[in-house]
Amino acid sequence: MVASLVPAMKALHAALVGASLDHRIKISTPHSLGILSDSSPPSTGKFRRGYATRFLKPLLSFLRATNSPFMINPYPFFGFSPDTLDYALFRPNSGVFDENTKLSYTNMLDGQLDAVFSAMKLLGFSDIEIVIAETGWPSQGEPSQLGVDAGSAAQYNRNLMQHVTSGAGTPLMPNRTFETYIFGLFNEDLKPGPISERNFGLFRPDMTPVYNIGILRAKAKSSIPTNPAPAPVVAPVSPGPRAGPEEKIWCLPKPGADVEALQRNIDYVCGLEVELCKPIQEGGECFLPNTVRAHASFAMNAYYQGTEKNDYDCDFKQTAAVSNVDPSYGNCKY
């Protein structure tokens, strides 16, 4: 089947040429990361022995000749361990250093993409564009599965959108954006196999959202994206009794929350939306008192107020809780 793939693609391309559509429609095919025999560190990435020369080299030659992209399905979800969950979810982490290139990686997706790039470079095709044909994170799985919940799924997809469109690229492919497709639109409740395989969707089969990563119409105007996942979410926690429907609530650090954890929360929120943190910058209305806890209170609450106020929107790795006491003071308004 694979051997006949390139001739079939050539036939489809010829039909597009005949209809003068070849410049608008490109022919390609997606691949899993199973085509790699080595991927860590990323600079050692190479295609499986025997597969590269016989199948991928003719395919890549066709893609180059038709100015078409190489499509890959990177899934950090299938590659993470308990020690690398933050690395897979784009959360703050210690990173991974590639001794060969002396480059540092802050997220697993970049490492997977650069491993594919390295493999293509070995065959002489580093000039071909890479498209992320499929990636995602499940919102539900077995009870024992770490990081499989709606908060983690929302965080992965939200951070994915920001990263691939940022223009930052990857360490080996800097200053690039990546055409990316999220898997999937709907949960597949009738799909056989593990629970996680049925729960990659942004929506349930009845068309209700599983979570919102900013693609839904906001209920009210906000200066930040609607309901992105909170910074270092592990699992939703119950923040206590809710205020009444007419009473506003705020998201504030828990008593005794670790200062380093609060600083990470500030970095996360301010990284998402710089405008949110202007009041806590020097000269801002909320700069004083100039303490990590005070700045974290403002930043975490500013984030929370722009969401739909689910429990996990005020979690921040269990360093925050909601309150019905207004923390505003002087000209500093929360």
C-alpha positions in Angstrom: 0.0 0.0 0.0 2.8 2.4 0.9 4.7 1.5 -2.2 1.8 2.6 -4.3 1.2 5.8 -2.3 3.5 8.2 -4.3 2.1 7.1 -7.8 -1.4 7.7 -6.4 -0.4 11.1 -5.1 1.1 11.9 -8.5 -2.1 10.9 -10.3 -4.1 13.2 -8.0 -1.7 16.0 -8.5 -1.9 15.6 -12.3 -5.7 15.9 -12.0 -5.3 19.1 -10.1 -2.9 20.4 -12.7 -5.5 19.6 -15.4 -8.1 21.6 -13.5 -5.6 24.5 -12.8 -6.1 23.8 -9.0 -2.6 22.6 -8.2 -1.6 26.0 -6.7 -4.6 26.1 -4.4 -4.8 22.4 -3.4 -1.8 20.4 -2.2 -1.4 16.6 -2.0 0.2 15.1 1.1 -0.3 12.4 3.7 0.1 12.3 7.5 2.5 10.2 9.5 2.8 9.1 13.1 6.0 9.5 15.0 6.4 5.8 14.6 8.3 6.5 11.4 11.3 7.6 13.6 13.8 5.1 14.9 15.5 7.8 17.1 14.1 11.0 18.5 15.9 11.9 21.7 17.7 14.2 21.8 16.0 15.9 18.8 19.2 16.3 16.9 19.6 12.5 16.6 16.2 12.1 14.9 16.2 9.7 12.0 13.7 7.6 10.1 13.4 3.9 10.5 16.0 1.9 8.7 14.8 0.6 5.3 11.7 2.9 5.5 13.6 6.1 4.8 15.2 5.3 1.4 12.5 3.0 0.0 9.4 5.0 0.9 10.0 8.4 2.5 12.7 9.7 0.1 10.4 9.3 -3.0 7.6 10.9 -1.0 9.7 13.9 0.1 10.9 14.3 -3.5 7.3 14.5 -4.6 6.4 17.0 -1.9 9.4 19.2 -2.8 8.5 19.1 -6.5 4.9 20.1 -5.8 5.7 22.6 -3.0 3.6 20.5 -0.6 4.1 20.1 3.2 5.2 17.0 5.1 2.5 16.2 7.6 3.2 14.7 11.0 1.1 13.7 14.0 3.1 14.6 17.2 1.4 13.7 20.4 3.2 14.7 23.7 0.4 12.9 25.5 1.7 9.5 24.3 5.3 10.4 25.2 5.1 11.9 28.7 5.9 10.3 32.0 5.1 11.6 35.5 8.4 13.5 35.5 7.7 15.2 32.2 4.1 16.2 32.5 4.9 19.9 32.8 7.2 19.6 29.8 4.4 18.0 27.8 1.8 20.6 28.7 4.0 23.7 28.0 4.0 24.5 31.8 7.1 26.0 33.5 9.8 23.3 33.7 13.5 22.7 33.9 13.6 21.9 30.2 15.7 19.4 28.2 19.2 20.2 26.9 20.5 18.7 23.6 24.2 18.2 24.0 24.8 17.9 20.3 23.3 21.3 19.3 23.7 23.0 22.7 20.0 24.0 22.4 17.4 23.9 25.2 13.8 22.7 24.9 11.0 24.0 27.0 8.3 21.7 25.7 7.9 18.2 24.3 6.2 19.3 21.1 9.2 21.3 19.9 11.4 18.2 20.6 9.2 16.0 18.6 9.0 18.4 15.6 12.8 18.9 15.7 13.4 15.2 15.7 11.3 15.0 12.5 13.2 17.9 11.0 16.5 16.2 11.9 15.4 13.0 10.1 14.4 15.0 7.1 17.7 16.9 7.1 19.6 13.6 7.0 17.8 12.8 3.7 18.5 16.3 2.3 14.9 17.7 2.7 15.2 20.3 5.4 13.6 22.9 3.1 10.1 21.2 3.1 7.5 22.8 5.3 6.2 20.7 8.3 2.4 20.7 9.1 1.0 19.4 12.3 -1.8 17.2 10.9 -3.0 16.0 14.2 -2.3 16.6 17.9 -4.4 16.8 21.1 -4.9 15.8 24.7 -7.8 13.7 26.2 -10.1 15.2 28.8 -10.9 11.9 30.5 -9.2 8.5 31.0 -8.7 5.8 33.6 -8.8 7.0 37.2 -5.2 6.1 37.6 -4.0 8.1 34.6 -2.0 11.2 35.6 -2.8 14.5 33.8 -5.9 13.2 32.0 -8.6 15.7 32.9 -10.4 18.6 31.3 -8.1 21.2 32.8 -5.0 19.5 31.4 -6.6 19.0 28.0 -7.7 22.7 27.9 -4.2 23.8 28.9 -2.5 21.7 26.3 -4.7 22.9 23.4 -4.7 26.5 24.6 -0.9 26.6 24.9 -0.5 24.7 21.7 -2.5 27.4 19.8 -0.4 30.2 21.3 2.8 28.5 20.6 2.4 27.4 17.0 1.1 30.8 16.0 3.6 32.8 18.0 6.2 32.9 15.3 8.8 31.6 17.8 9.2 28.3 16.0 11.4 25.6 17.5 15.1 25.5 18.4 16.0 24.0 15.1 13.3 25.8 13.1 13.2 29.3 14.6 10.9 32.1 13.6 8.2 29.8 12.1 4.5 29.3 12.5 3.0 25.8 12.0 -0.3 25.0 10.4 -1.9 22.9 13.0 -5.0 20.7 13.4 -6.3 19.8 16.8 -7.7 16.3 17.3 -10.5 16.4 17.6 -13.7 18.4 17.3 -16.0 15.8 19.0 -15.5 13.0 21.5 -16.0 9.6 20.0 -18.2 7.9 22.6 -18.7 4.7 20.5 -15.0 4.2 19.7 -13.5 1.0 21.0 -10.4 0.9 23.2 -9.2 2.9 26.2 -11.4 5.6 27.7 -8.9 8.3 26.7 -9.2 7.4 23.0 -12.9 8.4 23.2 -12.3 11.7 24.8 -10.0 13.9 22.7 -12.8 16.1 21.5 -13.5 19.8 22.3 -17.2 18.9 22.2 -19.3 16.0 23.4 -21.5 14.1 20.9 -24.5 16.2 22.0 -22.5 19.3 20.9 -22.0 20.7 24.3 -18.4 21.9 25.0 -16.1 19.8 27.1 -14.1 22.9 27.8 -13.3 26.2 26.1 -9.9 27.1 24.8 -11.0 30.5 23.5 -12.8 29.5 20.3 -16.3 29.9 21.8 -18.1 33.2 21.9 -17.5 34.9 25.2 -20.5 35.6 27.5 -19.0 38.9 28.4 -16.2 41.1 27.1 -12.9 40.3 28.6 -9.3 41.5 28.1 -8.0 37.9 28.1 -9.0 34.7 26.3 -12.1 33.0 27.5 -11.5 30.1 29.8 -7.9 29.1 29.0 -6.7 26.4 31.4 -4.9 27.7 34.5 -1.2 27.7 34.8 0.0 24.5 36.6 -3.2 22.5 37.0 -3.0 19.0 38.3 -6.6 18.3 39.1 -9.7 20.5 39.8 -10.1 21.3 43.5 -13.2 22.5 45.4 -12.4 26.2 46.4 -15.2 26.3 48.9 -18.7 27.8 49.0 -19.6 30.0 46.1 -20.9 33.6 46.5 -24.5 34.4 45.6 -25.4 35.1 41.9 -25.3 38.9 42.5 -22.1 38.8 44.6 -18.7 39.0 42.9 -15.9 36.5 43.8 -12.2 36.8 43.5 -9.3 34.3 43.1 -6.5 34.8 45.6 -3.5 32.9 46.9 -4.1 30.4 49.7 -2.5 31.2 53.0 1.0 29.8 53.2 1.2 29.3 49.4 4.8 28.8 48.3 6.4 32.1 47.1 8.2 30.3 44.2 4.9 28.8 43.1 3.3 32.2 43.2 6.0 33.7 41.1 5.5 31.0 38.5 1.8 31.9 38.5 2.7 35.6 37.9 5.1 34.6 35.0 2.4 32.4 33.5 -0.4 35.0 33.6 1.8 37.9 32.5 3.2 35.7 29.7 -0.4 35.1 28.4 -1.4 38.7 28.3 1.1 41.5 29.1 -1.7 44.1 29.5 -3.1 42.2 32.5 0.1 42.9 34.5 0.6 46.6 33.8 -1.0 47.6 37.2 1.6 45.6 39.1 4.5 47.0 37.1 6.5 49.8 38.6 4.4 52.9 38.6 1.2 50.9 38.3 -1.8 51.3 40.6 -1.1 47.9 42.2 2.7 47.9 42.3 2.8 48.6 46.0 3.2 46.6 48.1 6.0 45.3 46.0 5.8 41.6 47.1 5.4 38.4 45.3 2.2 37.5 47.1 0.5 40.9 46.4 1.5 40.8 42.7 0.3 37.2 42.5 -3.0 38.1 44.0 -3.7 40.7 41.3 -2.4 38.6 38.4 -4.2 35.3 39.4 -7.4 37.2 40.0 -7.1 39.1 36.7 -6.8 35.8 34.9 -9.7 34.3 36.8 -12.0 37.2 36.0 -11.5 36.6 32.3 -12.6 33.0 32.5 -16.0 31.3 33.0 -15.0 30.7 36.6 -14.9 27.0 36.7 -13.2 25.4 39.7 -10.0 24.7 37.8 -9.8 28.4 36.7 -8.8 29.2 40.3 -6.6 26.3 41.1 -3.0 27.2 40.0 -1.7 23.9 41.2 -3.7 24.2 44.4 -2.1 27.5 45.4 -5.3 29.5 45.0 -8.9 29.6 46.2 -12.0 31.9 45.6 -13.1 34.5 48.1 -16.0 36.8 48.4 -13.9 39.5 50.2 -12.9 42.3 47.8 -9.0 42.7 48.0 -9.1 46.1 46.3 -7.4 49.0 48.1 -6.9 52.7 47.2 -6.6 53.0 43.5 -5.8 49.3 43.0 -9.0 47.8 41.8 -9.4 44.0 41.4 
